[in-house]
Structure formats: C-alpha cells, structure tokens
Amino acid sequence: MDLGLVIYALNLAAIYALMAIGISILWSSVGIINMAHGATFAISGYAAWLATGAAKPLIEATFDSGLWTTVATASTLVGAALIAGAICGAIIYLLAFLPIHDKPNFPVRALIITLGLNIMTVQGLLWTFGPRNQGLPKVFGFGRWEIWGAKIRYDQAGTIIGAAIIMALTLAWLRYSRRGLEIRAMMQNGEGAAYSGISRQVTALPVLMLTGALAGMAAALLSQTIFFSPTAGVVPLLMGLTIALLGGLGSVPGAMIGAVLIGFLEAIVGAIPFLGQRYVMFATFAFIIAVLIVRPRGIGGLLDDTRE
Amino acid sequence: MTERTYHKVGRRPWELRGTPDGAAERARARVPGARRHWLKWRDVHNPKTLRRERILADKKPLWWTIGLSALAVTTPFLPNSLISVVSIFCIYAAINVLWTLIVGTAGIFSLATLAVVGVSGYVAAAANVYLGVPWPFMLLIGPAVGFVFGAILAAPSTRLDGLYYALLTMGVAEICRVFVMQLKALTQTGGAITQVDSFIPEDWFLQRPGLLLGFAGAFALLLGALLVWRLVNSERLGLLLRVARTSREDEAFAEAVGIDFRRARLWVFVISSAALGVVGAFYAMYYRSISPQIFSLDQLLLLFAMMVIGGLGRAEGAVVGAAIVVLIDKGLPELGPIRIIIVAAIMIGVTIFAREGLTGARDQFRDFRKRKAGERRALRTEKGGEAMPEEATEVHDKQELYYRRFNKRLRDRLKGLITPELIEEHRRDPLGRHSDALGRVLNYFRRGEMADKYIIHRMEPAVEKFRIMAVSGVRGMPPRVVDDREYDDIREAYHAVFLLRVNDLLES
C-alpha cells in the first residue's frame, strides 16, 4: 500500500470522524438520532460559500499580501461554517428537542422531526440555489508535496490536520471544562446526571450546538476537496450514521476507530481496479452489516467487553 | 297550541341507537367459515328510558366501508390524470398497510419494505421478459421471492436492536440498488426492465380503459392488503404479539406465559414480505416496467412520511397518510419542489403535536379532555364534596354523588342552626309549635334512613316506662337497645331521642 492511499484514507476518515462523533455524542447524551446532521452540513457549506463570496471584495481591499488574504478567507470560511452549524443545532434544539423531550416516544419522534428537517433543507436549498455545484475558495491552494515519492495534495493535508485539531479541541473541552463534565455525565447515565442536578434541557443546547459546529467544520474541510450541491449532505450523513452505529452508538473512541476503518476500506475498494468507486457504498454497507451481525453492539461493545 | 320541541339529553345525543324488540330473539350474522360477527353490536340498558338499546361499539368497519366505496364509486368519473393519482394512492396505501404490519404488529423497525417490493418486482419482471413466463404467474413468483427475501431479512432482526436493524435494512436497499445498476444486461436502460407484460392490454396502456383497469387492479390490491392486515393483526399472531408489544417487561411476561413472540414476529415479517412481493409484481405490471428508482432513499422517505403523518402502526393511519401525501405530491405537480417541503412540514407539525399521528388525534384529544375534567373535578370536590375525586369516578350512579353533596351541604347548614336555645326549646315542648329553625332540624331528622333510626319502646303496657332503641334496618332483625336509661315521661324520651340525633348530626 503506498502512502498516497493512506493519506486518501485518512482524509476520508477525518471527515467521517467529525460527522460520526457528532452523531454519537448527540445520541448518547440527548437521545436524538440526528437525521438533520446532513442538513446542517449542507447549510454550513452554503453559508461558508455566501460568506466568502460577500467578504471577498472587502478582504481584497484590506490586505495586499497573498498570505494575509488567504488567512482572512480561511477564517471567514471556517467561522461562517462553524456559526451556521451551531445555529442549525440551536434550531434542531428548538424544534426536535424542546417541545417533545418529556413526551412519550421521544426518540422516534425526534428522529422523525430531524428527518423532516433534513428533507425540508435539501428541497429548500434546491429551490433557492438550484442544483448547480458551487465551488468554495480553496484556501490551501492547489499544489502538492512530495514525500518519499508519494504526492500529498495540500487540501488533503489541510483536512487531516484541521480535523485532528478540531477533534482534539472538542475532546479536550469535553475532558476539562465544567460543561464538558456535565455532558459526559449525561452520556454515561442520563438519570444519574439528572439526580445530581444536571439539567437535561439546559445541557442539550450546547451539545446540539457543538455537534452542529462539528458538522459545519466537516463541511468547511470537505469544501476544499469537493463542490457543494444541495444534496451534498446525504452521503456524509449516511456515512456518519453508519460509522456511529459501527462504533456502537455513544462511544467516541468506537466512532473514531470506525471512521478510520471505513476510510481505509473505501480507499482500498476504490483503488482495486475491477471494483472501483461504484462499489464503495456497497462494500461499506456489506462490511458494516457483517460486523453488526457478528458484534451486535459494534466496536463500542467490543471496547466495553475488553475493559470489563 | 304550539308544537313542543324536545331536546335529547345525555352525553352523546347525536349517537344513533337501535331499539331492538325486547321479546324477539337475538340473531347476528357470522362471517362464513369463522365464528366472528360482522359488526360489534352491543346491547345496553338505557337508565333514563328503561329500555333495551343496541349500539355499535366499534364503528371503524363502517368508516372503512364508506371511505373505500366512495373511492371505488367516484374514481371512474374522474379525469385521466386523477385516475392514475388514485391508482398510485392505492398501491402506496397497500405497501404502507403491509409495512404497518411489520412496524406496528411485529414491532420490527424495518426500512427494507421497498427493497422487498423492488426485488420481487424485478425477479417477476425478469421472469416475464427473459423467460417468457405469462403475466398471471408473475403474481405467484412475486410472493415466492418476497417470502424468501423476507426470511433472509428477518433472520438478523432478533439479534439486533431497533436502530441497528433499521440501518442494516437501509443498507440492504442500497446494496440492491447498486447491484441492479451494475447488471450488464440492463445498462442501456439505466437498470430498468421494460416491456413487461401486464394485465392491462398493450394497446390500452395509458388510455382511459387501461387506466380504469389499472385502478381496479390497484383497488383490489389495497383490499387484499387490508385483508392480510386484518387476518394477521387481529387473529392469532396479532393477539400473541399484542402481549409483547410495548416494553421489555412485556416481552419477559410473554415469554413467561409461554408465548414465543420472536417466532411470531418472524412469521408476521415473512407473511407481510410475501404480500409485499405481490405488490412488487403488480407494480412492475402496472407501470409495464420497473426501475432502480424504487430502491432510492427519497421514495422510502416519502412512504415513511405517509405512515408518520397518518399514525405509525395503524392501518387507517397508513391509508389516510398515503392519501394526504399522494394528493400533495402527485396531485399538485405545478408546485414544484415546494410540495416536498409541505409534506415535510406537515410531518414535523404532526410529530410535534400528535402522539400517534392524525388518526390518533381523536384519542389524544379525549385523553386530554379527560385529564382536564379530572383536574376540574378535583378542584370542585375539594370544598363541600362528599365523594373523593377518585371515588367519584367509580360510582356508577352519578345521582348518588349529587345526593351526597346535597346532604353534606344540608348538614353543614343545619349544624349552624343548633344552639342551646334550640335544644332548650325542644326540651320545653317536643311536640308543640316549633320555631322555623327547629322545624327544619326536625324535618331533616324525619327524613333519615331507616337503618339506625331511633324508636321509643314502651316497656310495659299501660305503664309510663320508656326506653330508646334503634331499628336494624334489616328485615327480620329486631331493634337493638341503645342505652339502659329508662324514662318515665314520653316527653323526656322524645327529647332524649332528639339529643341523640343532634349528637349524631354534629359528629357527622
């Protein structure tokens, strides 16, 4: 296996991990399977596209040198995507959590509402922007490094590093902050957290905003590799969902391992000549079905077993 | 003289009630080959008119008959485009009813419904086009494929949790789509099988007679799906599964009483998959082709929206939801992408406000009204009520409750009237003219119940010697002596009884 393949696999894994961790955290702490995660992804991408488009003349007027222009564009892009993602999270909180969180059948109803939001978003984007692909400014530029004979594109490297930084920040925040402690308590045992005075209503908002921002970050990073269209969120949502399930819903390390596994699987299946890109989804689903039949609780269940 | 109008009283004056002849024998028709009756008639006793009345305890069959016959009667008069909309509605409703069987009755959250339809449709169509099997046999090949595919799909359902299984079935649908798209034989048509033979003759296709024939077939399909739903959901399998429906504890209970609910679930799944196979074959025949579009996620989500809007797990919900969504999606094509947004908005709205979809709204409203009525009753009975709220719901004769409340208020009033002066007045003159207050108190005493009523007993004939006794209130049981005091004067005895009654009143 050559290094280019590894980098490609890691690139995919980084994006998938961002999506899957968000879904996983959300399920285990709040109890929502967020089908609107793809919608958040798409909206963040469009928000970043609009923001960079609007800020472009201003940035070009302010800065002369190339480096500062790039930095300003990059921060506009990432900032817009993060803020849009967080706002989407807040909207999901208002529609899918707050009215029904104490009503019967909450998980199924939340799933249905987020699904409805997802459909609405895709159709709304189609209606507003049309089905055309939109290219966002490539802040990492077009170019590649050569390391030991392998070519690494700038955007791939940027994606891997950016995703790693964001994930590290998120995990550190969850580990060391007061709010993170509350969220982790809710992930471990929701009732226990409620007994020790952690409000589910209050904590759910930052969780939803955080996971929304993670989806926004994934959108910002993926926008460096692909073009954006209204249906751009479907594949990341499906992959994030399947990886979260593969990792055993609610387990962050499980989701990460799952993302890396699926990333490599996709890269390898895509590289095998007689299979090719068309069989990627096929192979992924087949792999996940096989894993779930052998280990019904996914990788997270496996990790729990070894810990015990 | 003017005509008098009478207003019906009671809680449901609009309800039609039969008045059976009390002397005639009761005769009810049974479903042939079964012991069930066609309709759920119940005889009730009307406490106001004291007559026997007959009510229909379950009116759903009536609504089904009205709705379905209205559909069958009106459709032939519709324009061509609407006929095909109604036919599509019938097909989707049939799929949804069978899906309801899987999700509601069996409790398996499967998303492979359209995959089953698609696979059996493809196999049946391929048998027709490439092997030359005549079209009536497609209706046998379809369910056979559905049966086998359903059995394969059902196998992991006992092992996996709800969401994991839902994902797995979604994956199966995706795998089917990719597999069909890859088939070399179908590449020039984009994965579709065309030129399928059909029950609609070729030169009638998309003509009015063809459309009407298609509608007739789709309507028969819907009726068949409803029959399957009825046979599975309300007969033995459904009854077994109803025990283990709601929670883990129920499952444990079902297992403890010897119900193999997993096996029952698998059977329900396999039976409805076979029925979905029929739908698949019909689908291929109706369109004379079948394309990979049937495996797509959008189509699945549309069907899911139908079920959610109508009410997940109810047959009437599946049909009502299908009607609403098909009407918006196929009936208003000029709206463009907004119609999907409208469907999604309806779905969100229904889910936020309704517990079990539109068809469950009535029950939800009744629960709400009952709760509010209970709250009001609790508030009202807090002051002056004699029956506690929880007891009040169990007393059948509501007159009794009002009587108790009246009595309580009366006693409270009378307690206020009793003063030393009043007692003194009675002592002076137990029988004579009384003041208004004393008259009221004595009137209340006179109305008392027979049980434990005090009486004065002359101990020896012609001798002024009295004692006080209390009546048992039971026929044949002699009165009992209240205390051993003896009175020489009847007036004293009267007053003693009065004091005892006053004492009882003040203590109550």
Contacts between the chains, C-beta under 8 A, distances in Angstrom:
chain1	res1	chain2	res2	distance
A	33	B	163	6.5
A	95	B	348	6.7
A	95	B	352	7.2
A	99	B	352	5.0
A	100	B	351	7.6
A	100	B	352	6.2
A	103	B	355	7.1
A	104	B	355	6.1
A	105	B	355	7.1
A	108	B	312	7.5
A	109	B	351	5.0
A	109	B	352	7.8
A	112	B	308	5.2
A	112	B	347	6.6
A	112	B	348	7.9
A	112	B	351	4.7
A	113	B	347	7.9
A	113	B	348	5.2
A	113	B	351	5.1
A	113	B	352	6.6
A	115	B	301	6.8
A	115	B	304	7.4
A	115	B	347	7.7
A	116	B	305	7.4
A	116	B	344	4.3
A	116	B	345	7.3
A	116	B	347	4.3
A	116	B	348	4.1
A	116	B	351	7.2
A	117	B	344	7.5
A	117	B	348	6.8
A	119	B	301	6.2
A	119	B	305	7.7
A	119	B	340	6.2
A	119	B	341	7.8
A	119	B	343	7.6
A	119	B	344	4.2
A	119	B	347	7.9
A	120	B	340	7.9
A	120	B	341	5.2
A	120	B	344	4.2
A	120	B	345	6.5
A	120	B	348	7.6
A	123	B	337	4.8
A	123	B	338	7.7
A	123	B	340	4.5
A	123	B	341	4.9
A	123	B	344	7.2
A	124	B	341	6.2
A	126	B	337	5.5
A	127	B	336	7.5
A	127	B	337	4.8
A	127	B	338	6.9
A	127	B	341	7.5
A	234	B	297	7.4
A	241	B	167	6.8
A	242	B	167	6.2
A	242	B	171	7.3
A	245	B	163	7.0
A	245	B	164	5.9
A	245	B	167	5.1
A	249	B	163	7.1
A	278	B	178	6.9
A	278	B	181	7.6
A	278	B	182	6.9
A	279	B	178	6.9
A	279	B	182	7.8
A	281	B	174	5.7
A	281	B	178	6.3
A	282	B	174	7.3
A	282	B	175	5.6
A	282	B	178	4.5
A	282	B	179	7.4
A	285	B	171	3.5
A	285	B	172	7.7
A	285	B	174	5.5
A	285	B	175	5.6
A	286	B	171	7.7
A	286	B	175	6.6
A	288	B	167	7.6
A	288	B	168	7.8
A	288	B	171	6.5
A	289	B	168	5.3
A	289	B	171	5.5
A	289	B	172	7.6
A	292	B	156	7.8
A	292	B	160	6.2
A	292	B	164	5.5
A	292	B	167	7.8
A	292	B	168	6.0
A	293	B	156	5.5
A	293	B	159	6.9
A	293	B	160	7.6
A	296	B	159	5.5
A	296	B	160	5.2
A	296	B	161	6.8
A	296	B	164	6.5
A	297	B	161	7.8
A	297	B	164	8.0
A	298	B	164	7.7
